[in-house]
């Protein structure tokens, strides 16, 4: 009798366990997650939160998955500290899959904060747990590119792409080539991808931007229209409005005739939406705050904030001939700007911002210094307008020659691509020693001086800013030393992307 009672008791306990891990409930929970991820992908964050609140959580792992979703949501609205708080909640999970995703989230946070060494560390931890995930490897490559380790970055991306032809990897590779002013190679990479996946919205969107910068308006609008139609189909009104404004800034009369969406296009868009949700974990979380510019830019450069957050310095050639100018960075968002002063002789311009940035982001004139031959320096700027370029990139070198003339220029081994033009050059004490201007034309140099040179950048001494624009100085001496990662983190809020609309 006792043995029979024990059997009934064991059977009863087994039923309780089975009820707690009811596969029907688990399936329902997973379906709820898919719906929430769909809303997050559509930027319907309020709807996503409503759905999360309705979920009945039955175990610790389900709670951890919800915490990860909240981390993703806060990352999207640029509440970085809040996102980190939710990712940290799952830090000591017993589930390896959740742990891998936690490290991805924390790597994204550190990337957004400009803490590149930490981003690399967390990405590597995620890869160690699950080497099949794409996103941590892309984060690793992006962080290494930003810190100036481009060769290692492209090696990671190429190996990744050989094993899996993924859109996120293709976009990161295209952005890598854009950073070296090779738009033709960037377009080639994405065009080859689009042959396999003709309705990938992120790739189509980037191709539109690349073609516009390349002067091919017709091709640019063709791709951007598909993006517009996707957001229309997907009920993402904000993105749809942005895409339409982009098209109208290129061709103001484009929507005078109604544009119809073919039935097969609707089917393709539905399939793309399904794929995007299925591969949610491997997709970049694009923050909502980093909004698109109000117009379709066809020119770009870099700059830095001065004047208590009200102004930006850049090169004159960056804004020359522009009918519209805007600036933005990963910390402060986007604002329109007007040109208030220029110096053609020194290739400098000062922009006044429609919406001033925070005072603490401005570089003070006390931090200006004279470049010294042989000193180590870094340039921080936006080398391209790409999918991964919501933050600037470091280029490292030395001051090779300082000219003692009235033009106030010096040579540096720092590589200066068109996108870097107007960006700051710092010494390792964090002092501004110059403004990036251009790369030397090696052929012209050899013809004029009779000697060959390696890649060399031309920069404008920071003391020229003092001559061109009025300032106050107290002459504070800086003695601190930074490595390139800590200097990047310190200066990140001060560096801006400058975009323009020019008649072509």
C-alpha positions in Angstrom: 0.0 0.0 0.0 2.8 2.3 0.9 4.5 1.5 -2.5 1.3 2.3 -4.3 0.9 5.6 -2.5 4.5 6.5 -3.4 3.8 5.8 -7.1 0.6 8.0 -7.0 2.7 10.7 -5.3 5.4 10.5 -7.9 2.8 10.6 -10.7 1.2 13.7 -9.1 4.5 15.5 -8.8 5.3 14.6 -12.4 2.0 16.1 -13.5 2.7 19.3 -11.7 6.1 19.6 -13.4 4.5 18.9 -16.8 1.9 21.6 -16.1 4.6 24.1 -15.2 6.5 23.4 -18.4 3.4 23.1 -20.6 4.6 23.1 -24.2 1.3 24.9 -25.2 2.2 27.7 -22.8 5.8 27.8 -24.1 4.6 27.9 -27.7 2.2 30.8 -26.8 5.1 32.7 -25.1 7.4 32.2 -28.2 4.6 33.5 -30.4 4.1 36.5 -28.2 7.9 37.2 -28.5 7.7 37.1 -32.3 4.8 39.6 -32.3 6.8 41.9 -29.9 9.9 41.7 -32.1 7.7 42.5 -35.1 6.6 45.7 -33.4 10.1 46.6 -32.4 11.3 46.1 -36.0 8.5 48.5 -37.1 9.5 51.0 -34.4 6.1 50.6 -32.8 7.7 50.6 -29.4 4.6 51.6 -27.4 2.7 48.8 -29.0 5.6 46.4 -28.2 5.5 47.5 -24.5 1.7 47.0 -24.4 2.2 43.4 -25.6 5.0 42.8 -23.1 2.8 43.8 -20.2 0.1 41.3 -21.3 2.4 38.4 -21.2 2.1 35.9 -18.4 5.6 34.9 -17.3 5.9 31.4 -15.9 9.7 30.9 -15.2 13.0 32.7 -14.8 14.2 32.2 -18.4 11.0 33.8 -19.8 11.6 36.8 -17.5 15.2 37.1 -18.8 14.0 37.1 -22.4 11.6 39.9 -21.6 14.4 41.9 -19.9 16.5 41.5 -23.1 13.6 42.9 -25.1 13.4 45.9 -22.8 17.1 46.4 -23.2 16.6 46.4 -27.0 13.7 48.9 -26.7 15.7 51.3 -24.5 18.7 51.1 -26.9 16.4 52.1 -29.7 15.3 55.2 -28.0 18.9 56.1 -27.0 18.3 55.5 -23.3 21.7 53.8 -23.1 22.0 53.6 -19.3 18.5 52.1 -19.0 19.3 49.6 -21.7 22.4 48.5 -19.8 20.3 48.2 -16.7 18.1 45.6 -18.3 20.9 43.7 -20.0 22.7 43.5 -16.6 19.6 41.8 -15.1 20.3 38.8 -17.3 24.1 38.9 -16.6 24.1 35.9 -14.3 21.7 33.7 -16.2 22.0 29.9 -16.3 21.0 29.8 -19.9 23.8 29.9 -22.4 21.7 31.3 -25.2 20.4 34.2 -23.0 24.0 34.8 -21.8 25.2 35.1 -25.4 22.5 37.6 -26.2 23.2 39.5 -23.0 26.8 40.0 -24.0 25.6 41.2 -27.5 23.4 43.8 -25.8 26.2 45.0 -23.5 28.6 45.2 -26.5 26.0 47.3 -28.3 25.8 49.6 -25.2 29.5 50.0 -25.1 29.7 50.7 -28.8 27.1 53.4 -28.4 29.0 54.9 -25.4 32.3 54.9 -27.4 33.9 52.4 -25.0 35.5 50.4 -27.8 37.7 48.1 -25.7 34.7 47.0 -23.6 32.6 46.5 -26.8 35.4 44.2 -28.2 35.5 42.3 -24.9 31.8 41.7 -24.6 31.6 40.7 -28.3 34.4 38.2 -27.9 32.6 36.7 -24.8 29.4 36.2 -26.9 31.3 34.6 -29.7 33.0 32.2 -27.2 29.6 31.0 -26.0 28.0 30.8 -29.5 30.3 31.2 -32.5 27.4 30.9 -34.9 25.9 34.3 -34.1 26.6 37.0 -36.7 26.0 40.2 -34.7 28.8 40.0 -32.1 31.3 39.4 -34.9 30.0 42.5 -36.8 30.2 44.5 -33.5 33.8 43.3 -33.1 34.7 44.4 -36.7 33.0 47.8 -36.3 34.8 48.4 -33.0 38.1 47.5 -34.5 37.5 49.7 -37.5 36.6 52.7 -35.3 39.7 52.2 -33.2 41.9 52.2 -36.3 42.4 48.4 -36.8 40.9 48.3 -40.3 42.9 45.3 -41.6 41.8 43.0 -38.8 38.2 44.3 -39.2 37.9 43.5 -42.9 39.4 40.1 -42.3 36.7 39.3 -39.8 34.0 40.5 -42.2 35.3 38.7 -45.2 35.5 35.4 -43.3 32.0 35.9 -42.0 30.7 36.7 -45.5 32.3 33.6 -47.0 30.4 31.4 -44.6 27.1 33.2 -44.7 25.9 35.8 -47.3 24.1 38.0 -44.7 22.9 41.5 -45.3 24.3 42.9 -42.1 27.8 41.6 -43.1 27.4 42.9 -46.7 26.5 46.4 -45.3 29.4 46.4 -42.9 31.8 45.4 -45.7 30.4 48.2 -48.0 30.8 50.7 -45.2 34.4 49.6 -44.8 35.1 50.4 -48.4 33.2 53.7 -48.1 35.6 54.7 -45.3 38.4 54.6 -47.8 36.5 56.6 -50.4 35.9 53.5 -52.6 32.2 54.0 -53.3 32.4 51.9 -56.5 33.5 48.9 -54.4 30.8 49.6 -51.9 28.1 49.6 -54.6 29.6 46.5 -56.1 29.4 44.5 -52.9 25.7 45.5 -52.3 24.6 45.0 -55.9 26.0 41.5 -55.8 24.1 40.9 -52.6 20.8 42.3 -54.0 20.9 39.8 -56.8 20.4 37.1 -54.2 18.0 39.1 -52.0 16.3 41.7 -54.2 14.0 43.0 -51.5 16.3 43.6 -48.6 15.3 47.0 -47.4 18.4 47.9 -45.5 20.6 47.1 -48.5 18.3 49.0 -50.9 18.3 52.0 -48.6 22.1 52.1 -48.5 22.4 51.7 -52.2 20.1 54.7 -52.7 22.4 56.8 -50.6 25.5 55.5 -52.4 24.1 56.1 -55.8 23.0 59.7 -54.9 26.6 60.4 -53.6 27.8 59.0 -56.9 25.6 61.4 -58.9 23.1 58.8 -60.2 19.8 60.3 -59.1 17.6 58.0 -61.2 19.1 54.8 -59.6 19.0 56.4 -56.2 15.2 57.1 -56.4 14.5 53.7 -57.9 15.9 52.0 -54.8 14.5 54.5 -52.3 11.1 54.1 -53.7 11.2 50.4 -52.8 12.1 51.4 -49.3 9.2 53.8 -49.2 6.8 51.1 -50.4 8.0 48.7 -47.8 7.4 51.1 -45.0 4.0 51.9 -46.4 3.1 48.2 -46.5 4.6 47.7 -43.1 2.6 50.6 -41.5 5.8 52.3 -40.3 4.5 55.9 -40.8 7.6 57.6 -39.5 10.0 55.8 -41.8 7.6 56.1 -44.7 7.5 59.9 -44.2 11.3 60.1 -44.0 11.7 58.1 -47.2 9.2 60.3 -49.0 10.9 63.5 -47.8 14.2 62.0 -49.1 12.8 61.3 -52.6 11.2 64.8 -52.8 14.4 66.5 -51.8 16.0 64.8 -54.9 13.0 65.3 -57.2 10.3 67.6 -55.8 7.7 66.5 -58.5 8.2 62.8 -58.1 4.9 62.0 -56.4 2.8 64.1 -58.7 1.8 60.8 -60.3 0.4 58.0 -58.1 2.9 55.1 -57.5 1.3 51.7 -57.4 2.7 48.6 -55.6 2.6 45.4 -57.6 1.0 42.3 -55.9 4.3 40.3 -56.2 6.1 43.2 -54.5 3.6 42.9 -51.6 4.4 39.2 -51.3 8.1 39.8 -51.3 7.8 42.5 -48.7 5.9 40.1 -46.4 8.6 37.5 -46.9 11.3 40.0 -46.0 9.4 41.1 -42.9 9.2 37.4 -41.8 12.9 37.0 -42.4 13.7 40.1 -40.5 11.8 38.9 -37.4 13.2 35.4 -37.6 16.8 36.7 -37.6 16.0 39.4 -35.0 19.1 38.6 -32.9 21.5 39.1 -35.7 20.2 42.5 -36.8 21.7 45.8 -35.9 19.5 47.8 -33.5 19.3 51.2 -35.2 18.4 53.8 -32.6 15.3 55.9 -33.3 17.1 59.1 -32.1 19.6 58.9 -34.9 17.0 60.1 -37.3 17.5 60.6 -41.0 18.3 64.1 -42.2 15.5 66.2 -43.5 16.9 66.0 -47.0 18.8 63.5 -49.1 22.5 64.5 -48.7 24.8 64.1 -51.6 27.9 65.5 -49.9 29.5 65.0 -46.5 32.4 65.8 -44.2 33.2 66.0 -40.5 33.4 68.8 -38.0 33.5 69.5 -34.3 31.4 71.5 -31.8 32.6 74.8 -30.4 31.1 78.0 -28.9 29.2 76.6 -26.0 27.5 74.1 -28.3 26.1 76.6 -30.7 28.6 76.3 -33.5 30.5 73.7 -35.6 33.9 74.1 -37.4 34.4 72.3 -40.6 36.3 72.8 -44.0 35.1 75.4 -46.4 35.2 72.9 -49.3 32.8 70.6 -47.4 30.0 73.2 -47.5 31.0 75.2 -50.6 28.1 75.3 -53.0 25.6 73.7 -50.6 21.9 74.8 -50.6 21.3 72.9 -47.4 23.5 71.9 -44.5 22.8 69.7 -41.5 24.9 68.1 -38.8 24.5 65.2 -36.4 26.3 62.8 -34.1 25.7 59.6 -32.1 25.0 61.6 -28.9 23.1 64.7 -29.9 21.0 63.7 -32.8 20.4 65.8 -35.9 20.0 69.5 -36.6 20.0 71.9 -39.5 22.8 74.4 -39.8 23.6 77.7 -41.6 27.0 78.9 -42.7 27.8 82.1 -40.8 31.5 82.6 -41.7 34.1 81.2 -44.0 37.8 81.5 -44.7 38.6 80.4 -48.3 42.4 81.0 -47.7 42.5 78.7 -44.7 39.7 76.3 -46.0 37.6 76.8 -42.8 33.9 77.4 -42.2 31.8 78.0 -39.1 28.2 76.7 -38.9 25.5 78.0 -36.6 23.2 75.2 -35.3 19.4 75.5 -35.5 19.3 73.4 -32.2 22.4 74.0 -30.1 24.1 71.0 -28.6 25.0 70.8 -24.9 27.7 73.2 -23.7 29.8 70.4 -22.3 30.3 68.9 -25.8 32.1 72.0 -27.1 35.9 71.9 -27.6 37.3 74.9 -25.7 40.0 77.1 -27.2 42.0 76.4 -24.1 42.5 72.9 -25.6 44.1 74.1 -28.8 47.8 73.3 -29.3 50.5 73.8 -31.9 51.5 70.6 -33.8 55.0 69.3 -33.3 56.9 67.2 -35.8 57.1 63.6 -34.9 54.3 63.6 -32.3 51.7 60.9 -32.3 48.2 62.1 -33.3 44.8 60.8 -34.2 42.1 62.0 -36.5 38.5 61.4 -35.5 35.8 61.8 -38.2 33.0 60.3 -40.2 34.7 58.7 -43.3 31.4 57.8 -45.0 27.6 58.0 -44.7 27.0 54.3 -44.2 24.9 51.8 -42.3 27.5 51.4 -39.5 28.6 55.0 -39.4 26.4 56.3 -36.6 29.7 57.0 -34.9 33.1 58.3 -36.1 36.3 56.4 -36.8 39.9 56.8 -35.6 42.8 57.2 -38.0 46.3 57.2 -36.3 49.6 58.7 -37.5 52.2 61.3 -36.7 52.9 64.9 -37.6 55.5 64.6 -40.4 56.2 68.2 -41.3 55.0 71.6 -40.0 55.3 74.5 -42.4 56.4 77.9 -41.2 54.3 80.0 -43.6 51.2 82.1 -43.7 49.0 79.2 -44.8 49.1 77.5 -41.4 49.3 74.0 -42.6 51.2 70.8 -41.7 51.6 67.3 -43.1 50.5 64.1 -41.3 50.6 60.4 -42.0 47.0 60.3 -40.9 44.9 59.2 -43.9 42.3 61.9 -44.7 39.5 60.8 -46.9 36.8 63.2 -48.2 34.5 62.2 -45.3 37.2 63.0 -42.7 37.6 66.6 -44.1 36.8 69.1 -41.4 37.3 66.7 -38.6 39.6 67.3 -35.6 43.2 66.1 -35.2 44.3 65.6 -31.6 47.6 64.9 -29.9 47.6 62.2 -27.2 47.0 64.8 -24.5 43.6 65.4 -26.0 44.5 68.8 -27.4 43.3 70.0 -30.8 46.3 70.5 -33.0 44.5 70.8 -36.3 41.7 70.3 -38.7 41.8 67.6 -41.4 41.7 69.1 -44.9 42.8 66.7 -47.7 45.1 64.0 -49.0 48.1 65.1 -51.0 47.9 64.4 -54.7 50.9 62.2 -55.0 51.2 62.6 -58.8 51.0 66.4 -58.6 53.6 66.4 -55.8 56.0 64.3 -57.8 55.6 66.6 -60.8 56.2 69.7 -58.8 58.9 68.5 -56.4 60.5 65.6 -58.3 60.1 63.1 -55.5 57.6 60.4 -54.6 55.8 60.3 -51.3 53.6 57.9 -49.5 50.0 58.7 -48.5 50.1 62.0 -46.7 47.4 64.2 -45.3 47.2 68.0 -45.2 45.8 69.6 -42.1 45.2 73.1 -40.9 46.9 74.2 -37.6 44.5 74.9 -34.8 46.0 78.3 -34.2 44.6 79.4 -37.5 41.1 79.0 -36.0 42.1 81.7 -33.5 43.2 84.0 -36.3 40.0 83.5 -38.3 37.4 83.4 -35.6 37.3 85.5 -32.4 38.0 83.6 -29.2 38.9 83.9 -25.6 41.9 82.0 -24.2 43.3 81.4 -20.7 46.2 79.3 -21.8 45.6 76.2 -19.7 48.3 73.6 -20.0 47.2 70.0 -20.4 49.4 67.2 -19.1 47.1 64.2 -19.2 47.9 61.4 -21.7 45.3 59.1 -23.3 45.4 56.0 -25.4 43.4 56.0 -28.6 40.4 54.2 -27.1 40.1 56.5 -24.1 40.6 59.6 -26.2 37.9 58.4 -28.6 35.5 57.9 -25.7 36.3 61.4 -24.3 35.9 63.2 -27.6 33.0 61.3 -29.1 30.3 63.8 -28.1 32.2 66.7 -29.7 32.6 65.2 -33.2 29.8 65.6 -35.9 28.9 64.4 -39.3 28.3 67.3 -41.7 26.0 66.6 -44.6 25.1 68.9 -47.5 22.8 69.1 -50.5 24.6 70.4 -53.5 23.5 70.9 -57.1 25.2 68.3 -59.3 
